[in-house]
Amino acid sequence: MTTPSAQEIIEHLGLIPHPEEGGWFRETHRSSEQFAKAILPGRYTGDRCHSTAIYYLLTPETYSHMHLLQTDEIFHFYAGDPCEMLQLHPDGSGAVLTFGSDLLAGNTPQIVVPCGSWQGMALKPGGSFALMGCTVAPGFEFADYAHGTRDALVNQYPDFADRITTLTAG
């Protein structure tokens, strides 16, 4: 079996550039059932579908910009090279997690990002691509997405300034 290139995966899966976060993606599932706003926590501005899922791909030229969602997000690693994810939590703590398939080297094939936590991710140096999936429930809506700004995040999480700088646009 030959390993496909990032471009071959992009073409085969029909991925497009992510308009906010960076990287490449395609929504693969959007539940037809809805949760009414009245039964959801107050942080939601309207009805939400039960769940959504996407393919997500990073290359050496892309990264997942620091962002925050109103919903827990579960990442699943499918193929390629490991990534490092920065998570910054509301209590001021943070962590760098290695996301990949080499379990004995300390990679994890599944990562949960708790709602309200900032997150960003990039390939580890030398990697050529990482293909993953993301599942969100209630389902993703751009109204639930917040794009992180470098200065604000560095001020709030100074111990992670170098990584924040790498995962944000100037």
Disulfide bonds with the S-S distance in Angstrom:
none
